[in-house]
């Protein structure tokens, strides 16, 4: 079943008892620096520290009783795993997460803290998928893909719905793109509710598979996606790609330097902790040339999960 | 003229066109850790990154035309100087700031960025006061004290007013205390509007002059105030002390470790950049024993101005 707009409205009601309606903040000094009227939708202040809780919660609460009772499973070392674990706990069902052995300690702890059962595997795609399949076979749990899942995409679309409710007549909305869950959900919501608003994305130059995929008309994998924006290293999915093809106006490549600069601007000037992936849309505004000059632009700050002991800032003086 | 409650209402209307009405945020995981229902009033998200803009703006816009035209002056290397500079710019009048030569580069830049004229002096109290006097004599500018000024205290009282409007029936409000501007303004507002709400403060153990002053019944200076909470190293003032004596229920001393732990909790779990001084109230909740257990507690996050290149976090593992 393809994700569709009316289901985003249902997702909004379904997840409302669990997730925050996050604030939309503005910052005059960033408006000056970036040359546009910026409206930041703060999903870094969301439960679990990222928008991912929306899709995961929607998927978990769409399951039938019997299916749900056997639990949910996923492979992810990032925000989706923590989000799925939290959503499963809300529904009081088991959650199984497959993680590479070498995942950062801080991520293991987060997922454990939300009550998931972790199975570690070798850090290869094959090991990850085989391990997940074995768990699903043994437990009967339902696999909830991090983004290539209609209920997940519809859940992520609720971010843009809230943004539109709070800030009317936006000229553009800019989001980060990794697997495309947030971008396709946003595109579905915006095109239905505010068709004159452009849907734009930022993507790390070093993981520019979405840009290349759109150019070539088929899903390409990222090549050595060595970017500080660790949430954006995945390729598009079979559900997200066609929506992005159809409804997204443009994706801008951003350099590592631009990501870190945007991230620092948000920390210093807005006093918000945002992860590198979450700073990618602001970096995209900078490289978009005059397209957004003086325009009203919604920015989705997608998440705030960083390891405070390993911050990527470098002293400005050097 | 003593600061009084009705003037806080006037201050609220006077500054409303300029300052943010900051959001009140909650965080379930901090509620669990700290054992209370916490409501965080986010003055770190305020203009200039701190509540200080309220008092400064109120003082600047209370001046008569003629007086205002000669400008305002202060000595401060912190948030008040930046706030006064911004407020003066809004009123299009000069602002003169005396700063010690050795003030951090980042603070000099902030104050300059808001358009103030800085005069540097030797890093002694005497040099600072003499330099300020010379400037006031030469320019006719009005000295706006960082906290011992009735219009400043009334301006700071607007934080608690907004908090009470948003969160009814609080059992306590906890703020940091340095010179006592925020604490005395908060106490005036709370005692008038919600007399059953306790007014509490946190103070660094290493700058515990307010606690000692209350005990001895007279204003004592801090002794070697070597604390990471650099906004709280000042002594109480002749206006703030009697209000605190009369209306504040208790001040809790907090260790450096407790401040850094609270600060890290806020960054990690709330995704908010808060300066050490701003984390002091949450640290105070922890040391308050069972006083606040299960209670509804307002926390004023006073500011978010930190140097990202000199963060005081230490790896949790060590």
HADDOCK unambig.tbl for C-alpha pairs under 7 A between the chains (distance, minus, plus):
assign (segid A and resid 44 and name CA) (segid B and resid 271 and name CA) 6.58 0.50 0.50
assign (segid A and resid 45 and name CA) (segid B and resid 270 and name CA) 6.35 0.50 0.50
assign (segid A and resid 45 and name CA) (segid B and resid 271 and name CA) 6.14 0.50 0.50
assign (segid A and resid 267 and name CA) (segid B and resid 273 and name CA) 6.80 0.50 0.50
assign (segid A and resid 270 and name CA) (segid B and resid 45 and name CA) 6.36 0.50 0.50
assign (segid A and resid 271 and name CA) (segid B and resid 44 and name CA) 6.57 0.50 0.50
assign (segid A and resid 271 and name CA) (segid B and resid 45 and name CA) 6.16 0.50 0.50
assign (segid A and resid 271 and name CA) (segid B and resid 272 and name CA) 6.10 0.50 0.50
assign (segid A and resid 271 and name CA) (segid B and resid 273 and name CA) 4.62 0.50 0.50
assign (segid A and resid 271 and name CA) (segid B and resid 304 and name CA) 5.91 0.50 0.50
assign (segid A and resid 272 and name CA) (segid B and resid 271 and name CA) 6.10 0.50 0.50
assign (segid A and resid 272 and name CA) (segid B and resid 272 and name CA) 4.85 0.50 0.50
assign (segid A and resid 272 and name CA) (segid B and resid 273 and name CA) 5.43 0.50 0.50
assign (segid A and resid 273 and name CA) (segid B and resid 267 and name CA) 6.80 0.50 0.50
assign (segid A and resid 273 and name CA) (segid B and resid 271 and name CA) 4.63 0.50 0.50
assign (segid A and resid 273 and name CA) (segid B and resid 272 and name CA) 5.44 0.50 0.50
assign (segid A and resid 273 and name CA) (segid B and resid 273 and name CA) 6.06 0.50 0.50
assign (segid A and resid 304 and name CA) (segid B and resid 271 and name CA) 5.91 0.50 0.50
assign (segid A and resid 309 and name CA) (segid B and resid 314 and name CA) 6.98 0.50 0.50
assign (segid A and resid 309 and name CA) (segid B and resid 315 and name CA) 5.37 0.50 0.50
assign (segid A and resid 315 and name CA) (segid B and resid 309 and name CA) 5.40 0.50 0.50
